[in-house]
């Protein structure tokens, strides 16, 4: 089946479907990160948008996850414009997630202890574990979507 047009993390499952059961399992597991007990979906979406910016993925930046129902356009614009640091719109909890996300993107092994501790201070140890897992899946979906988009170009 030929790949048509730009692929994003939102349309990726359609492209992976020919892989069969494993693609469905990947999609099902990825969906779970939008209903975390420790981190609200709006905050996960901020992290996804931040990853999309760092990947320089404009189609991904244009998407909005439907689980992020109360995320303000002002916060979206600030993340997309890389103006979230020092921005009073963002809570310390949101800033801790975004800061962690940016270190995670560069090199997960280089995340400073104080950056991880800020997440733990806001969301607990379980929240940190949830964040790491969510970022791994979100990042992998964005990367795969970029690969598929490149193949279709």
C-alpha atoms as a printed R data frame, in Angstrom:
    type eleno elety resid chain resno      x      y      z
1   ATOM     1    CA   UNK     A     1  0.000  0.000  0.000
2   ATOM     2    CA   UNK     A     2  1.584  3.331 -0.970
3   ATOM     3    CA   UNK     A     3  1.965  6.002  1.650
4   ATOM     4    CA   UNK     A     4  0.032  9.122  0.754
5   ATOM     5    CA   UNK     A     5  0.856 12.598  2.023
6   ATOM     6    CA   UNK     A     6  2.215 13.769  5.320
7   ATOM     7    CA   UNK     A     7  2.032 11.327  8.195
8   ATOM     8    CA   UNK     A     8  1.754 12.438 11.815
9   ATOM     9    CA   UNK     A     9  1.555 10.546 15.072
10  ATOM    10    CA   UNK     A    10 -2.227 10.857 14.660
11  ATOM    11    CA   UNK     A    11 -2.311  9.116 11.267
12  ATOM    12    CA   UNK     A    12  0.577  6.730 11.871
13  ATOM    13    CA   UNK     A    13 -1.573  3.756 12.857
14  ATOM    14    CA   UNK     A    14 -3.116  3.697  9.385
15  ATOM    15    CA   UNK     A    15  0.360  3.357  7.882
16  ATOM    16    CA   UNK     A    16  1.432  0.683 10.353
17  ATOM    17    CA   UNK     A    17 -1.758 -1.395  9.988
18  ATOM    18    CA   UNK     A    18 -0.262 -3.750  7.345
19  ATOM    19    CA   UNK     A    19  2.116 -4.992 10.080
20  ATOM    20    CA   UNK     A    20 -0.866 -6.706 11.694
21  ATOM    21    CA   UNK     A    21 -1.306 -7.498 15.354
22  ATOM    22    CA   UNK     A    22  1.894 -5.842 16.554
23  ATOM    23    CA   UNK     A    23  0.784 -2.527 15.007
24  ATOM    24    CA   UNK     A    24 -2.506 -2.764 16.873
25  ATOM    25    CA   UNK     A    25 -0.727 -3.485 20.132
26  ATOM    26    CA   UNK     A    26  1.539 -0.469 19.577
27  ATOM    27    CA   UNK     A    27 -1.482  1.752 18.913
28  ATOM    28    CA   UNK     A    28 -3.344  0.445 21.971
29  ATOM    29    CA   UNK     A    29 -0.374  0.976 24.263
30  ATOM    30    CA   UNK     A    30  0.298  4.446 22.859
31  ATOM    31    CA   UNK     A    31 -3.315  5.448 23.529
32  ATOM    32    CA   UNK     A    32 -2.913  4.683 27.231
33  ATOM    33    CA   UNK     A    33 -0.524  7.603 27.692
34  ATOM    34    CA   UNK     A    34 -3.419 10.022 27.197
35  ATOM    35    CA   UNK     A    35 -5.183  8.753 30.303
36  ATOM    36    CA   UNK     A    36 -2.417  8.717 32.886
37  ATOM    37    CA   UNK     A    37 -3.347  8.718 36.577
38  ATOM    38    CA   UNK     A    38 -0.467 11.058 37.452
39  ATOM    39    CA   UNK     A    39 -0.187 13.519 34.560
40  ATOM    40    CA   UNK     A    40 -3.214 15.234 32.977
41  ATOM    41    CA   UNK     A    41 -3.714 14.861 29.215
42  ATOM    42    CA   UNK     A    42 -3.328 18.620 28.683
43  ATOM    43    CA   UNK     A    43  0.165 18.423 30.146
44  ATOM    44    CA   UNK     A    44  1.054 15.362 28.073
45  ATOM    45    CA   UNK     A    45 -0.065 17.330 25.014
46  ATOM    46    CA   UNK     A    46  2.267 20.191 25.950
47  ATOM    47    CA   UNK     A    47  5.117 17.665 25.987
48  ATOM    48    CA   UNK     A    48  4.024 16.235 22.622
49  ATOM    49    CA   UNK     A    49  3.962 19.704 21.103
50  ATOM    50    CA   UNK     A    50  7.393 20.444 22.566
51  ATOM    51    CA   UNK     A    51  8.760 17.252 20.986
52  ATOM    52    CA   UNK     A    52  7.154 18.233 17.670
53  ATOM    53    CA   UNK     A    53  8.950 21.592 17.815
54  ATOM    54    CA   UNK     A    54 12.292 19.975 18.562
55  ATOM    55    CA   UNK     A    55 11.765 17.490 15.710
56  ATOM    56    CA   UNK     A    56 10.973 20.422 13.402
57  ATOM    57    CA   UNK     A    57  7.756 18.642 12.408
58  ATOM    58    CA   UNK     A    58  5.241 21.290 11.285
59  ATOM    59    CA   UNK     A    59  2.466 18.815 10.457
60  ATOM    60    CA   UNK     A    60  2.818 17.340 13.941
61  ATOM    61    CA   UNK     A    61  2.758 20.820 15.469
62  ATOM    62    CA   UNK     A    62 -0.543 21.525 13.705
63  ATOM    63    CA   UNK     A    63 -2.268 18.523 15.310
64  ATOM    64    CA   UNK     A    64 -4.091 18.556 18.673
65  ATOM    65    CA   UNK     A    65 -4.815 15.477 20.718
66  ATOM    66    CA   UNK     A    66 -8.537 15.263 21.503
67  ATOM    67    CA   UNK     A    67 -7.840 14.212 25.103
68  ATOM    68    CA   UNK     A    68 -6.311 17.639 25.780
69  ATOM    69    CA   UNK     A    69 -9.693 19.309 26.078
70  ATOM    70    CA   UNK     A    70 -8.879 22.345 28.192
71  ATOM    71    CA   UNK     A    71 -5.467 23.336 26.874
72  ATOM    72    CA   UNK     A    72 -5.448 27.032 26.045
73  ATOM    73    CA   UNK     A    73 -4.372 28.351 22.669
74  ATOM    74    CA   UNK     A    74 -2.051 30.768 24.469
75  ATOM    75    CA   UNK     A    75 -0.115 27.865 26.005
76  ATOM    76    CA   UNK     A    76 -0.046 26.027 22.693
77  ATOM    77    CA   UNK     A    77  1.322 29.118 20.962
78  ATOM    78    CA   UNK     A    78  3.943 29.646 23.669
79  ATOM    79    CA   UNK     A    79  5.225 26.068 23.356
80  ATOM    80    CA   UNK     A    80  5.196 26.179 19.555
81  ATOM    81    CA   UNK     A    81  6.983 29.522 19.652
82  ATOM    82    CA   UNK     A    82  9.481 28.229 22.231
83  ATOM    83    CA   UNK     A    83  8.379 30.924 24.684
84  ATOM    84    CA   UNK     A    84  7.226 28.794 27.607
85  ATOM    85    CA   UNK     A    85 10.266 29.371 29.845
86  ATOM    86    CA   UNK     A    86  9.670 32.284 32.173
87  ATOM    87    CA   UNK     A    87  6.077 32.537 30.918
88  ATOM    88    CA   UNK     A    88  3.591 33.133 33.741
89  ATOM    89    CA   UNK     A    89  0.908 31.172 31.880
90  ATOM    90    CA   UNK     A    90  2.681 27.953 32.830
91  ATOM    91    CA   UNK     A    91  2.520 26.397 36.274
92  ATOM    92    CA   UNK     A    92  5.659 25.051 37.943
93  ATOM    93    CA   UNK     A    93  4.295 21.560 37.210
94  ATOM    94    CA   UNK     A    94  3.992 22.283 33.478
95  ATOM    95    CA   UNK     A    95  7.429 23.874 33.389
96  ATOM    96    CA   UNK     A    96  8.953 20.840 35.107
97  ATOM    97    CA   UNK     A    97  7.468 18.561 32.426
98  ATOM    98    CA   UNK     A    98  8.576 20.748 29.536
99  ATOM    99    CA   UNK     A    99 12.070 21.129 30.937
100 ATOM   100    CA   UNK     A   100 12.341 17.344 31.379
101 ATOM   101    CA   UNK     A   101 10.986 16.810 27.851
102 ATOM   102    CA   UNK     A   102 13.690 18.954 26.311
103 ATOM   103    CA   UNK     A   103 16.467 17.137 28.125
104 ATOM   104    CA   UNK     A   104 14.836 13.830 27.213
105 ATOM   105    CA   UNK     A   105 14.826 14.809 23.547
106 ATOM   106    CA   UNK     A   106 18.526 15.715 23.572
107 ATOM   107    CA   UNK     A   107 19.716 12.666 25.523
108 ATOM   108    CA   UNK     A   108 17.688 10.819 28.159
109 ATOM   109    CA   UNK     A   109 20.860  9.798 29.971
110 ATOM   110    CA   UNK     A   110 21.923 13.419 30.415
111 ATOM   111    CA   UNK     A   111 18.849 14.573 32.351
112 ATOM   112    CA   UNK     A   112 20.159 16.440 35.406
113 ATOM   113    CA   UNK     A   113 19.066 15.134 38.793
114 ATOM   114    CA   UNK     A   114 17.458 18.466 39.653
115 ATOM   115    CA   UNK     A   115 15.305 18.347 36.499
116 ATOM   116    CA   UNK     A   116 14.049 14.856 37.380
117 ATOM   117    CA   UNK     A   117 13.600 15.941 41.010
118 ATOM   118    CA   UNK     A   118 11.397 18.843 39.883
119 ATOM   119    CA   UNK     A   119  9.079 16.365 38.134
120 ATOM   120    CA   UNK     A   120  9.080 14.096 41.202
121 ATOM   121    CA   UNK     A   121  8.273 17.114 43.381
122 ATOM   122    CA   UNK     A   122  5.214 17.855 41.277
123 ATOM   123    CA   UNK     A   123  4.013 14.365 40.290
124 ATOM   124    CA   UNK     A   124  5.808 11.879 42.552
125 ATOM   125    CA   UNK     A   125  8.047  8.980 41.553
126 ATOM   126    CA   UNK     A   126  5.163  7.299 39.739
127 ATOM   127    CA   UNK     A   127  4.585 10.472 37.750
128 ATOM   128    CA   UNK     A   128  8.216 10.517 36.675
129 ATOM   129    CA   UNK     A   129  7.970  6.902 35.509
130 ATOM   130    CA   UNK     A   130  4.752  7.692 33.611
131 ATOM   131    CA   UNK     A   131  6.410 10.706 31.984
132 ATOM   132    CA   UNK     A   132  9.437  8.731 30.815
133 ATOM   133    CA   UNK     A   133  7.224  6.022 29.341
134 ATOM   134    CA   UNK     A   134  4.894  8.532 27.684
135 ATOM   135    CA   UNK     A   135  7.772 10.499 26.182
136 ATOM   136    CA   UNK     A   136  9.267  7.303 24.803
137 ATOM   137    CA   UNK     A   137  6.077  6.387 22.995
138 ATOM   138    CA   UNK     A   138  5.216  9.887 21.842
139 ATOM   139    CA   UNK     A   139  8.747 10.475 20.580
140 ATOM   140    CA   UNK     A   140  8.783  7.128 18.768
141 ATOM   141    CA   UNK     A   141  5.475  7.898 17.084
142 ATOM   142    CA   UNK     A   142  6.679 11.307 15.909
143 ATOM   143    CA   UNK     A   143  9.929  9.801 14.610
144 ATOM   144    CA   UNK     A   144  8.107  7.005 12.775
145 ATOM   145    CA   UNK     A   145  5.664  9.503 11.281
146 ATOM   146    CA   UNK     A   146  8.587 11.590 10.037
147 ATOM   147    CA   UNK     A   147 10.128  8.492  8.450
148 ATOM   148    CA   UNK     A   148  6.870  7.623  6.689
149 ATOM   149    CA   UNK     A   149  6.455 11.233  5.535
150 ATOM   150    CA   UNK     A   150  9.983 11.200  4.125
151 ATOM   151    CA   UNK     A   151  9.274  7.963  2.283
152 ATOM   152    CA   UNK     A   152  6.195  9.497  0.683
153 ATOM   153    CA   UNK     A   153  8.016 12.662 -0.416
